[in-house]
Amino acid sequence: MKNKTIKITSTSSLMARSKAWKILDKYACVKFSDYGTWPQDLLEDSADEILFLNLHIQDLIDDPGSLRYWKNTISSVKKLHS
């Protein structure tokens, strides 16, 4: 019985139905976050959950709007932890 969950989140869209992810099934139950929820996923704390963040730097810096979003996210995280 698997008592751990691997939660996969990303700054880019992932192919959750890809057979490539099946290799993880033998270690834990695998679930995918909704697209765009990675900042919230980082803030959630779960002892029974392993968080895997697939971070694509280009998603964060290529678009000026994305860069502004990233800076706001960092600022929000800093406020929560201060």
Stockholm file with secondary structure:
# STOCKHOLM 1.0

chainA/1-82         MKNKTIKITSTSSLMARSKAWKILDKYACVKFSDYGTWPQDLLEDSADEILFLNLHIQDLIDDPGSLRYWKNTISSVKKLHS
#=GR chainA/1-82 SS CCCCEEEEEESSCCCTTCGGGGGGGGTSEEEECCTTCHHHHHHCCCTTEEEEEECCHHHHHSSHHHHHHHHHHHHHHHHHTC
#=GC SS_cons        CCCCEEEEEESSCCCTTCGGGGGGGGTSEEEECCTTCHHHHHHCCCTTEEEEEECCHHHHHSSHHHHHHHHHHHHHHHHHTC
//
